[in-house]
Amino acid sequence: MASDNVSKTMKIISTVSLGHLAGITAFKSSCIQPALEEQEDVPAAAKTMSCILKRSSVLPIVSIVSSASSLYVYYKSYGTKSEDEFYLISSLMIGGLVPYTAWMLLPINQHFLSEGETFEHSDEKWKFLMKDWKKWHLPRSVVCASLFSMAVYKLVF
């Protein structure tokens, strides 16, 4: 009975952390990024982007928590009638987002975070970086939202 409570708690932790990731990535992709692209004051938009990225430093930790809790749920149910491969798939996909982000988005983020970079006379560079950032950020949003939807379904039904 206690093991069932732990598994249920880990499912909730996994789902909540997936929801956190899905919400943040979707908000960045659908609200923040388009608004920053429309800004005519590029230095102000660059400063806003830099602040947003600095506040996003907790996301790898949330990804690891989600991945670990999903893996725990799968491990505890492995070989039983309640075994569910969704938690293994979720663990691997969310765990894979950390290296994906480091490889694809970190170089772009470094431009936004570099000291003294205001994009004052480089509107084209700003537009190129925002376009590139959106291209690599959108798959993260889709993966997180899909996994969160499935996790909620699994938790409820």
C-alpha positions in Angstrom: 0.0 0.0 0.0 2.8 2.4 0.9 4.5 1.6 -2.5 1.3 2.6 -4.3 1.2 6.0 -2.5 4.9 6.6 -3.5 4.2 5.7 -7.1 1.1 7.9 -7.2 3.1 10.8 -5.6 5.9 10.3 -8.2 3.3 10.3 -11.0 2.0 13.6 -9.7 5.5 15.1 -9.4 6.2 13.9 -13.0 2.9 15.4 -14.3 3.4 18.7 -12.4 7.0 19.2 -13.6 5.9 18.3 -17.2 3.1 20.9 -16.8 5.7 23.5 -15.6 7.9 22.8 -18.6 5.0 22.7 -21.1 3.6 26.0 -19.8 6.9 27.8 -19.9 8.0 26.6 -23.3 4.6 27.2 -24.8 4.4 30.7 -23.3 7.9 31.6 -24.6 7.1 30.2 -28.1 3.6 31.6 -28.5 3.7 34.9 -26.6 7.1 36.2 -25.6 9.0 35.4 -28.8 6.5 36.9 -31.2 6.1 40.0 -29.0 9.9 40.5 -28.9 10.1 40.1 -32.7 7.5 42.9 -33.1 9.4 45.3 -30.9 10.8 48.2 -32.8 13.2 49.1 -30.0 15.7 46.2 -30.5 18.0 47.1 -27.6 15.0 47.0 -25.2 13.8 43.7 -26.7 17.3 42.2 -26.3 17.4 43.3 -22.7 14.1 41.6 -22.1 15.2 38.4 -23.8 18.4 38.4 -21.7 16.3 38.8 -18.5 14.0 36.0 -19.5 16.9 33.6 -20.3 18.5 34.3 -16.9 15.3 33.4 -15.1 15.1 30.2 -17.1 18.1 28.7 -15.5 15.9 26.4 -13.4 14.5 24.6 -16.4 17.2 21.9 -16.6 16.5 21.0 -12.9 12.8 20.7 -13.6 13.6 18.5 -16.6 15.8 16.2 -14.5 13.1 16.0 -11.8 10.5 15.1 -14.3 12.7 12.6 -16.0 13.8 11.0 -12.8 10.3 10.7 -11.4 9.0 9.2 -14.6 11.8 6.7 -14.6 11.1 5.8 -11.0 7.4 5.2 -11.8 8.4 2.9 -14.7 11.0 1.1 -12.6 8.6 0.4 -9.7 5.9 -0.9 -12.1 8.3 -2.9 -14.3 7.2 -6.5 -14.7 3.8 -6.0 -13.0 0.4 -5.7 -14.5 0.5 -1.9 -14.0 3.7 -1.5 -16.1 3.3 1.5 -18.4 5.9 2.3 -21.0 4.7 5.9 -21.2 6.7 6.7 -18.2 9.9 5.3 -19.7 9.3 7.2 -23.0 8.5 10.3 -21.0 11.7 10.0 -19.0 13.9 9.5 -22.0 12.3 12.3 -24.0 12.4 14.9 -21.2 15.9 13.7 -20.2 16.9 14.2 -23.8 15.7 17.8 -23.8 18.6 18.8 -21.6 21.4 17.9 -24.1 19.2 19.0 -27.0 18.9 22.5 -25.4 22.6 22.6 -24.6 23.5 21.6 -28.1 21.0 23.6 -30.1 19.8 26.6 -28.0 22.8 27.4 -25.7 24.9 28.9 -28.5 22.0 31.1 -29.5 21.3 32.0 -25.9 24.9 33.0 -25.4 24.5 35.8 -28.0 21.5 37.2 -26.0 23.3 36.8 -22.7 26.7 38.2 -23.7 27.8 41.3 -21.8 27.5 44.5 -23.7 25.5 43.0 -26.6 22.6 45.4 -27.2 22.0 44.8 -30.9 21.9 48.5 -31.2 23.1 48.6 -34.8 22.5 45.0 -35.8 18.7 44.5 -36.4 19.4 41.8 -38.9 21.5 39.8 -36.4 18.6 40.2 -33.9 16.0 38.9 -36.4 18.2 36.0 -37.4 18.9 35.0 -33.8 15.2 35.2 -32.9 14.2 33.2 -36.0 16.8 30.6 -35.2 15.8 30.5 -31.5 12.1 29.9 -32.5 13.1 27.1 -34.9 14.9 25.2 -32.2 12.6 26.1 -29.3 9.3 25.1 -31.0 10.1 21.3 -30.9 10.7 21.5 -27.2 7.3 23.1 -26.8 5.5 20.5 -28.8 7.3 17.6 -26.9 6.5 19.1 -23.5 2.9 19.9 -24.3 2.3 16.4 -25.8 3.9 14.6 -22.9 2.0 16.8 -20.4 -1.3 16.0 -22.0 -0.6 12.3 -22.0 0.6 12.4 -18.4 -2.6 14.2 -17.3 -4.6 11.5 -19.2 -2.6 8.7 -17.5 -3.0 10.3 -14.1 -6.8 10.8 -14.4 -7.8 7.5 -16.2 
